[in-house]
Amino acid sequence: MSFAAWSAIFMTLIGAMSGAIFGTISSKNKSKSRN
């Protein structure tokens, strides 16, 4: 595969992982305390 294809897949995986982590953290913070 080409570098562009690998970078696209890599960024997609990182985006999905960071999105899931950020979603769980934000939901936990919301349930813990309201700012």
CNS distance restraints for C-alpha pairs under 8 A (distance, minus, plus):
assign (resid   1 and name CA) (resid   5 and name CA) 6.40 0.50 0.50
assign (resid   1 and name CA) (resid   6 and name CA) 6.87 0.50 0.50
assign (resid   2 and name CA) (resid   6 and name CA) 6.41 0.50 0.50
assign (resid   3 and name CA) (resid   7 and name CA) 6.01 0.50 0.50
assign (resid   4 and name CA) (resid   8 and name CA) 6.07 0.50 0.50
assign (resid   5 and name CA) (resid   9 and name CA) 6.28 0.50 0.50
assign (resid   6 and name CA) (resid  10 and name CA) 5.99 0.50 0.50
assign (resid   7 and name CA) (resid  11 and name CA) 6.01 0.50 0.50
assign (resid   8 and name CA) (resid  12 and name CA) 6.15 0.50 0.50
assign (resid   9 and name CA) (resid  13 and name CA) 6.19 0.50 0.50
assign (resid  10 and name CA) (resid  14 and name CA) 6.19 0.50 0.50
assign (resid  11 and name CA) (resid  15 and name CA) 5.93 0.50 0.50
assign (resid  12 and name CA) (resid  16 and name CA) 6.15 0.50 0.50
assign (resid  13 and name CA) (resid  17 and name CA) 6.12 0.50 0.50
assign (resid  14 and name CA) (resid  18 and name CA) 5.92 0.50 0.50
assign (resid  15 and name CA) (resid  19 and name CA) 5.86 0.50 0.50
assign (resid  16 and name CA) (resid  20 and name CA) 6.15 0.50 0.50
assign (resid  17 and name CA) (resid  21 and name CA) 6.16 0.50 0.50
assign (resid  18 and name CA) (resid  22 and name CA) 5.90 0.50 0.50
assign (resid  19 and name CA) (resid  23 and name CA) 5.98 0.50 0.50
assign (resid  20 and name CA) (resid  24 and name CA) 6.25 0.50 0.50
assign (resid  21 and name CA) (resid  25 and name CA) 6.17 0.50 0.50
assign (resid  22 and name CA) (resid  26 and name CA) 6.00 0.50 0.50
assign (resid  23 and name CA) (resid  27 and name CA) 6.09 0.50 0.50
assign (resid  24 and name CA) (resid  28 and name CA) 6.07 0.50 0.50
assign (resid  25 and name CA) (resid  29 and name CA) 6.12 0.50 0.50
assign (resid  26 and name CA) (resid  30 and name CA) 6.09 0.50 0.50
assign (resid  27 and name CA) (resid  31 and name CA) 6.24 0.50 0.50
assign (resid  28 and name CA) (resid  32 and name CA) 6.05 0.50 0.50
assign (resid  29 and name CA) (resid  33 and name CA) 6.09 0.50 0.50
assign (resid  29 and name CA) (resid  34 and name CA) 7.67 0.50 0.50
assign (resid  30 and name CA) (resid  34 and name CA) 5.87 0.50 0.50
